[in-house]
């Protein structure tokens, strides 16, 4: 290990850490600091650029052997997820002008970066907790409804249960192998020993809890609904991406066999069906997105049934498309003083007459999330099910496709509300804010590029 290797390999992490320190100094130096948003944006953009630079230059290094390493594909995936934090920050100005929000958000991003570069369960646990713990607090900040504290508590309790389950699985794996290396998980997948099977199952269940897979999904609807819009957008994109990429890091290219096939097929399939069916009955936009995210988590975990080499491409592309589509929808929702009224799906009726741009952006997001061609969501789902079929699990792929068709209904219901329902004047509702407009454009441009030039992205994954 050399200091140059540490500084270069961990450049995105160091930039995020520097941003946290600067933001904390600003908070200490002034009761009402100005420019917190600009500082956070600058450091997140710099960390994104650093991760992209490491990826495009082919940089490979292990500054802490056995604990932390970087490779080109991983750096590009890290850059893609960090880039999703930029529109989240742009959405935050109306809800958060200063205070602990920005340091907490950067701390969570720092945890994500550690998580995806982990080579041992020790580093992975540290990254998971650094990514998750700040979000428990973020749910409570600037809450606009009385149920927010209950939502944060439920998220905290079930998040703690996920951590305990993860540690129990790791301890059993360590007891059987004598090592905390992530490679032991892939080896345990091929083992027929009872302890190895239980250990891998517990670790996967922990990630199911974090990703809100049925029946471990109870926290997601309440947490999404109780948090402010930018925090909900962050949970639906960055946290979801962090959990799935960590799972991807665990499985690597190891084949799935035995009881793990049933675990990775049945619960995600139930999540796809249950998430889509329950989303149909939701009166609120954020709660609908929560159940939608439960279904999308099912699609993502389906990817692990497929052949190892195709998992990375399918999961990363899906996460980018899913994240951009969700952020585009959140950025386009017109602002309002009443958080409850703003969140109601009924408030979207006649939106095209009041705000054509917002209606078009939300419409594009809904079509992409539904997986309707030619939008990139269709390509993302195609990659997932293509890998599942190629691995020989045709029945599971067909059932998953049937389940995905259920989701088209509630996405098209949003379209129908905006374009085909008579609108009513909504008091206190304004046009899309300037930064929200910028955030929507930041999401729209890559959505269009991914739909037109997906091969360019595939070539780099």
C-alpha positions in Angstrom: 0.0 0.0 0.0 1.3 3.5 -0.9 -0.3 6.8 -0.1 -0.6 7.6 -3.8 -2.6 4.4 -4.3 -4.9 5.3 -1.4 -5.4 8.9 -2.6 -6.1 7.8 -6.2 -8.2 4.7 -5.6 -10.3 6.5 -3.0 -10.6 9.8 -4.7 -14.4 9.8 -4.9 -14.6 8.9 -1.2 -12.1 11.6 -0.2 -14.0 14.2 -2.1 -17.2 13.3 -0.4 -15.5 13.3 3.0 -14.1 16.7 2.2 -17.6 17.9 1.3 -18.9 16.6 4.7 -16.1 18.5 6.6 -16.7 21.7 4.7 -20.5 21.5 5.3 -20.0 20.8 9.0 -17.6 23.8 9.3 -20.2 26.0 7.7 -22.8 24.8 10.2 -20.4 25.5 13.1 -19.3 28.9 11.8 -22.8 30.3 11.2 -26.3 29.7 12.6 -27.8 30.2 9.1 -25.1 29.2 6.6 -25.6 30.1 2.9 -24.5 28.1 0.0 -24.8 24.6 1.5 -26.6 23.3 -1.6 -23.9 24.7 -3.9 -21.1 23.2 -1.8 -22.9 19.8 -1.7 -23.5 19.9 -5.5 -19.9 20.8 -6.1 -18.4 17.9 -4.1 -20.9 15.3 -5.4 -20.2 16.4 -9.0 -16.5 16.2 -8.3 -16.8 12.7 -6.8 -18.9 11.6 -9.8 -16.3 12.9 -12.2 -13.5 11.3 -10.2 -15.3 7.9 -10.3 -15.9 8.3 -14.1 -12.2 9.2 -14.6 -11.1 6.0 -12.7 -13.5 3.9 -14.8 -12.6 5.3 -18.3 -8.9 5.2 -17.6 -9.1 1.6 -16.6 -7.7 2.2 -13.2 -7.4 -1.0 -11.0 -6.0 -1.0 -7.5 -6.4 -2.5 -4.1 -5.1 0.1 -1.6 -6.2 -2.1 1.3 -5.8 -5.7 0.0 -8.7 -7.9 1.1 -10.7 -5.0 2.3 -11.1 -2.3 -0.4 -10.5 -2.4 -4.1 -11.5 -0.6 -7.3 -11.8 -1.7 -10.9 -13.0 0.1 -14.1 -16.5 -1.4 -14.3 -17.1 -0.8 -10.6 -15.9 2.8 -10.8 -18.3 3.4 -13.7 -21.2 1.9 -11.8 -20.2 4.1 -8.8 -20.2 7.2 -11.0 -23.6 6.4 -12.5 -25.2 6.1 -9.0 -23.4 9.2 -7.7 -24.7 11.1 -10.7 -28.2 10.2 -9.6 -27.6 12.2 -6.4 -27.2 15.5 -8.4 -30.9 15.8 -9.3 -31.8 14.7 -5.7 -29.8 17.7 -4.5 -31.4 20.0 -7.0 -34.8 18.9 -5.7 -33.8 19.7 -2.1 -33.7 23.4 -2.1 -37.4 24.0 -1.4 -37.3 21.6 1.6 -33.8 22.1 3.0 -31.8 25.4 2.9 -29.2 24.3 5.4 -29.0 22.3 8.6 -27.9 18.6 8.9 -29.5 17.5 5.6 -26.6 18.0 3.3 -23.9 16.4 5.5 -26.1 13.5 6.2 -26.8 13.0 2.5 -23.1 13.1 1.7 -22.4 10.7 4.6 -24.9 8.2 3.1 -23.2 8.5 -0.3 -19.8 7.9 1.3 -21.2 4.7 2.7 -22.5 3.6 -0.7 -19.0 4.2 -2.2 -17.4 2.0 0.5 -20.1 -0.6 0.1 -19.5 -1.2 -3.6 -15.7 -1.4 -3.3 -15.8 -3.8 -0.3 -13.7 -6.9 -0.5 -14.6 -8.2 3.0 -17.8 -8.4 5.0 -16.2 -6.0 7.5 -16.0 -3.3 5.0 -19.4 -4.1 3.5 -21.0 -3.9 6.9 -19.4 -0.5 7.5 -20.6 0.7 4.1 -24.1 -0.6 4.7 -24.5 1.2 8.0 -22.9 4.4 6.8 -25.4 4.4 3.9 -28.4 3.5 6.0 -28.2 5.3 9.3 -28.2 8.9 7.9 -31.4 8.0 6.0 -33.2 7.1 9.2 -32.7 10.8 10.3 -33.4 12.2 6.8 -36.9 10.7 6.9 -37.7 12.8 9.9 -36.2 16.1 8.6 -38.7 18.7 7.3 -41.5 16.2 7.5 -44.9 17.5 6.3 -47.3 15.1 7.9 -47.8 13.8 11.5 -47.1 10.1 10.6 -43.5 10.8 9.6 -42.0 9.9 13.1 -43.9 6.6 13.0 -42.5 5.9 9.4 -39.0 6.8 10.6 -39.3 4.5 13.6 -40.6 1.6 11.5 -37.7 2.1 9.0 -35.2 2.2 11.9 -36.6 -1.0 13.5 -36.7 -3.0 10.3 -33.4 -1.6 9.2 -31.9 -2.8 12.5 -33.5 -6.2 11.9 -31.8 -6.4 8.5 -28.5 -5.5 10.1 -28.9 -8.2 12.8 -29.8 -10.8 10.1 -26.8 -9.8 8.0 -24.4 -10.1 10.9 -25.9 -13.5 12.0 -25.4 -14.8 8.4 -21.8 -13.4 8.3 -21.0 -15.0 11.7 -22.2 -18.4 10.5 -20.2 -18.0 7.3 -17.1 -17.0 9.2 -17.6 -20.0 11.6 -17.6 -22.4 8.7 -14.8 -20.8 6.5 -12.7 -18.9 9.0 -12.6 -15.9 6.6 -14.5 -12.7 6.2 -13.7 -12.4 2.5 -16.6 -11.8 0.2 -15.3 -14.6 -2.0 -16.4 -17.0 0.7 -20.1 -16.2 -0.1 -19.7 -17.4 -3.7 -18.0 -20.5 -2.4 -20.8 -21.1 0.1 -23.4 -20.9 -2.7 -21.9 -24.1 -4.2 -21.7 -25.9 -0.8 -24.2 -28.5 0.4 -23.3 -28.0 4.1 -26.2 -26.9 6.3 -24.3 -24.1 7.9 -23.2 -22.6 4.5 -26.8 -22.8 3.2 -28.3 -21.1 6.3 -25.5 -18.4 6.2 -26.1 -17.5 2.6 -29.9 -17.6 3.1 -29.7 -15.2 6.1 -27.4 -12.8 4.2 -29.8 -12.7 1.2 -32.8 -12.2 3.5 -31.0 -9.2 5.0 -30.7 -7.7 1.6 -34.3 -8.5 0.9 -35.2 -6.5 4.0 -33.1 -3.6 2.8 -34.6 -3.7 -0.7 -38.2 -4.2 0.5 -38.9 -7.6 -1.0 -42.2 -9.2 0.1 -42.8 -10.2 2.9 -40.0 -7.9 4.2 -41.5 -4.8 2.6 -43.6 -3.3 5.4 -41.4 -0.3 6.0 -41.2 1.0 2.5 -44.8 2.4 1.9 -44.8 4.3 5.2 -41.2 5.6 4.9 -41.7 6.8 1.3 -45.0 8.5 2.2 -43.8 10.0 5.4 -40.5 11.5 4.1 -40.2 14.7 2.1 -40.0 14.5 -1.7 -36.2 14.6 -2.1 -35.7 12.1 0.7 -38.2 9.7 -0.9 -36.4 10.2 -4.3 -33.1 9.4 -2.6 -34.5 6.2 -0.9 -36.1 5.0 -4.2 -32.9 5.5 -6.2 -29.6 5.6 -4.3 -30.5 3.3 -1.4 -32.1 0.8 -3.8 -29.0 0.9 -6.0 -26.6 0.5 -3.1 -28.4 -2.6 -1.9 -28.6 -4.2 -5.3 -25.0 -3.4 -6.2 -23.8 -4.8 -2.8 -25.7 -8.0 -3.6 -24.1 -8.0 -7.0 -20.7 -7.7 -5.3 -21.5 -10.7 -3.2 -22.7 -13.0 -6.0 -20.1 -11.9 -8.5 -20.3 -14.5 -11.3 -21.1 -17.5 -9.1 -23.8 -19.8 -10.4 -27.0 -20.1 -8.3 -28.1 -23.6 -7.4 -30.1 -25.6 -4.8 -32.3 -23.9 -2.3 -31.0 -20.5 -3.4 -32.8 -20.8 -6.7 -36.2 -21.0 -4.9 -35.3 -18.1 -2.6 -34.2 -15.9 -5.5 -37.2 -16.9 -7.7 -40.2 -17.2 -5.5 -40.0 -14.1 -3.2 -39.0 -11.7 -6.0 -41.9 -13.1 -8.1 -44.3 -12.5 -5.2 -42.9 -9.0 -4.9 -43.5 -8.4 -8.6 -47.1 -9.5 -8.4 -47.9 -8.0 -4.9 -46.2 -4.7 -5.6 -48.0 -4.2 -8.9 -51.4 -5.3 -7.5 -51.2 -3.1 -4.4 -49.9 -0.1 -6.3 -53.3 0.0 -8.1 -55.1 0.8 -4.9 -52.9 3.6 -3.7 -54.4 7.1 -3.5 -51.0 8.8 -3.0 -48.2 9.2 -5.5 -45.3 8.4 -3.1 -47.1 5.3 -1.7 -47.7 4.2 -5.3 -44.0 4.6 -6.1 -43.2 2.6 -2.9 -45.2 -0.4 -4.1 -43.8 0.1 -7.6 -40.2 0.0 -6.1 -41.2 -3.3 -4.4 -42.1 -4.7 -7.8 -38.9 -3.4 -9.4 -36.8 -4.9 -6.6 -38.3 -8.2 -7.6 -37.2 -7.7 -11.2 -33.7 -6.8 -10.1 -33.3 -9.8 -7.9 -34.5 -12.0 -10.8 -31.3 -11.0 -12.5 -29.3 -13.2 -10.1 -31.0 -16.3 -11.6 -29.2 -15.6 -14.9 -25.7 -16.4 -15.9 -23.0 -14.6 -13.9 -21.3 -12.6 -16.7 -24.6 -11.0 -17.7 -25.7 -9.9 -14.2 -23.6 -6.8 -13.9 -24.8 -5.3 -17.2 -28.4 -6.1 -16.6 -28.5 -4.9 -13.0 -26.5 -1.6 -13.5 -28.4 -0.7 -16.6 -31.7 -1.4 -14.9 -30.7 0.7 -11.8 -29.7 3.6 -13.9 -32.9 3.6 -16.0 -35.1 3.0 -12.9 -33.4 5.8 -11.0 -33.6 8.3 -13.8 -37.3 7.6 -14.4 -38.2 7.9 -10.7 -36.2 11.1 -10.4 -37.8 12.6 -13.5 -41.2 12.0 -12.0 -40.3 13.5 -8.6 -38.7 16.5 -10.3 -41.8 17.2 -12.4 -44.4 17.1 -9.6 -45.7 20.6 -9.2 -44.8 22.2 -5.8 -47.5 22.9 -3.2 -47.7 24.2 0.4 -49.8 21.2 1.6 -47.7 18.0 1.4 -50.7 15.7 1.7 -52.7 17.5 -1.0 -49.6 17.6 -3.3 -49.1 13.9 -2.9 -52.7 12.8 -3.9 -53.0 11.3 -7.3 -56.2 13.2 -7.7 -54.2 16.4 -7.8 -52.7 15.3 -11.1 -56.0 15.4 -12.8 -55.9 17.9 -15.7 -52.2 18.6 -15.1 -51.6 18.8 -18.8 -53.9 21.9 -19.0 -52.2 23.6 -16.0 -48.5 22.6 -16.6 -47.9 20.8 -19.9 -44.2 20.3 -19.3 -44.7 18.6 -15.9 -47.3 16.3 -17.4 -45.1 15.3 -20.3 -42.1 14.6 -18.0 -44.2 12.5 -15.6 -45.7 10.7 -18.6 -42.3 9.8 -20.0 -41.3 8.5 -16.5 -44.4 6.4 -16.2 -44.0 4.9 -19.7 -40.4 4.0 -18.9 -41.2 2.5 -15.5 -44.0 0.4 -17.1 -41.4 -0.9 -19.6 -43.3 0.2 -22.7 -41.1 0.5 -25.9 -39.3 2.5 -27.1 -38.6 3.9 -23.6 -35.4 2.6 -21.9 -37.4 0.8 -19.2 -38.4 -1.8 -21.9 -34.7 -2.4 -22.7 -33.9 -2.8 -19.0 -36.6 -5.4 -18.4 -35.6 -7.2 -21.6 -32.1 -7.6 -20.3 -33.3 -9.1 -17.1 -35.7 -11.6 -18.6 -33.3 -12.4 -21.4 -30.7 -13.5 -18.8 -33.2 -15.6 -16.9 -34.4 -17.4 -20.0 -30.8 -17.9 -21.2 -30.0 -19.6 -17.8 -32.8 -22.1 -18.4 -35.5 -20.7 -16.0 -38.1 -20.1 -18.7 -41.1 -20.7 -16.4 -39.9 -18.1 -13.9 -39.3 -15.7 -16.7 -42.8 -16.1 -18.1 -44.4 -15.7 -14.7 -42.3 -12.6 -14.1 -43.4 -11.2 -17.4 -47.1 -11.8 -16.7 -46.6 -10.1 -13.3 -45.0 -7.1 -15.0 -48.0 -6.6 -17.2 -50.0 -5.9 -14.0 -48.0 -2.8 -13.4 -49.0 -1.2 -16.7 -52.5 -0.4 -15.2 -51.4 2.0 -12.5 -48.8 3.7 -14.6 -51.4 4.3 -17.3 -53.8 5.5 -14.7 -51.4 8.4 -13.9 -51.3 9.2 -17.7 -55.1 9.1 -17.8 -55.4 11.5 -14.9 -53.0 14.0 -16.4 -54.1 14.0 -20.0 -57.7 12.7 -20.1 -59.4 13.8 -16.9 -61.0 17.2 -16.3 -58.7 19.5 -14.3 -59.6 21.6 -11.3 -57.9 24.7 -10.0 -55.6 23.8 -7.2 -55.0 26.5 -4.6 -51.3 27.2 -3.7 -50.0 25.3 -6.6 -47.3 27.0 -8.6 -45.3 26.2 -11.8 -42.3 23.9 -11.7 -39.4 25.6 -9.8 -36.2 26.6 -11.6 -34.0 24.0 -9.9 -36.6 21.3 -10.3 -36.7 22.2 -14.0 -33.0 21.7 -14.2 -33.2 18.4 -12.3 -35.9 17.2 -14.7 -33.7 18.1 -17.7 -30.7 16.4 -16.0 -32.8 13.2 -15.9 -34.5 13.6 -19.3 -31.4 13.9 -21.4 -29.9 10.6 -20.3 -33.3 8.9 -20.5 -33.5 9.9 -24.2 -29.9 8.9 -24.8 -30.4 5.5 -23.2 -33.4 4.9 -25.4 -31.6 5.8 -28.6 -28.0 4.6 -27.9 -28.2 1.7 -25.4 -25.3 -0.1 -27.1 -22.9 2.6 -26.1 -23.8 2.0 -22.4 -23.6 -1.8 -22.8 -20.1 -1.6 -24.3 -18.9 0.1 -21.2 -20.6 -2.3 -18.8 
